[in-house]
C-alpha cells in the first residue's frame, strides 16, 4: 500500500481536513510532519493512501486550505521512511 503526506502549517488545518474527509467512513491520520518535509521542522501532515489524493485536493479547495506540500512515502530497508515531493 502506498501512502502520501499532505503537509499543512497548523494542527487546526489538519483537523478541519480530517473532519471533512473522515465523514465518509474513510480514515485519514494526522502526524507531525517529518523534518525532511516541513520547513524548519514545523508543521503537521495528513497521512493517507495514495489513491485518496484527489479527495484531499478537492476538500482542501472547498475549505480554502493551502497544502504546503504533498509527499509520497517510501519505506527504507533500515525501517526508516523517505519522502519524495509529488505536489
N, C-alpha and C positions, 0 to 999 in steps of 0.2 A: 504494500500500500504506500502510495506517495503522499507526503504531507507538505503543506505550504504554510508560511507565516506571513500574515499581513500586519505590518508594524504601524502603530499609532502613537501619538505624542502623549496620551494620558490614559490612565486606567478607566476614567469616566467614559471616554470614547469607545474603548473596547467593550465596556459593559453595555453601552447603548447598542452596539452592534450585536453582541451576544443575545440581548433581549429580543431583538428583531429576528435574528436568524434561528434561535432555538425554538421559536413558536411552532415550527412545522415538524417537530419531533426529531430534528437533526441535532447533532452535537457539534458545538464549536467551543474549543477550550481557550482559556486565557492564560498566558505565561508572561513572565518578564522577558523582554526581548534580549536575546544574547548580545554580548558586547560587539560581536562581529557584524551585526546588522543594525544596531542603533547608534546614532551619533552621540558620542560621549558616554555610551553605555546606559543611557536613559531611554526609557520607553517600554511599552507593553505591546504584546502581539496576540493576535487571534490565530490559533493553530487549527488547521482543518485539512480534510482530504482534498487533493489537487482538483478533483472533478467538481468541487463545490465553489471554485474560484468565480465563475460567473454570478452565482448567488451573492457572494460577498461584494463583488464590484457593484452590482445593482443596488444592494442595501446601502452601501456607502454613498452612492449617488443620491438615492432617495432621501437619506438622512442628512445630506450635505456635509459628510465627514470625509476629511482628507486622509488617504492612506499614504504613509511616509515611504513605504517600500513593500514589495512583495518578493519573497524569497522561497525557493524550493529547498527542502530539507534533504540532506544526504547522510546516510549512516556510514561512518568510517569503521575500518577493521578494528581499531582500538576501543570501540564503544562510544566514541565521541560523535558529534554531529558537525557537518559543514553546511554552508548555505550559499546558494547561487542566486543572484538577483534575476528575477524574471519580469519585473514591472516596477 
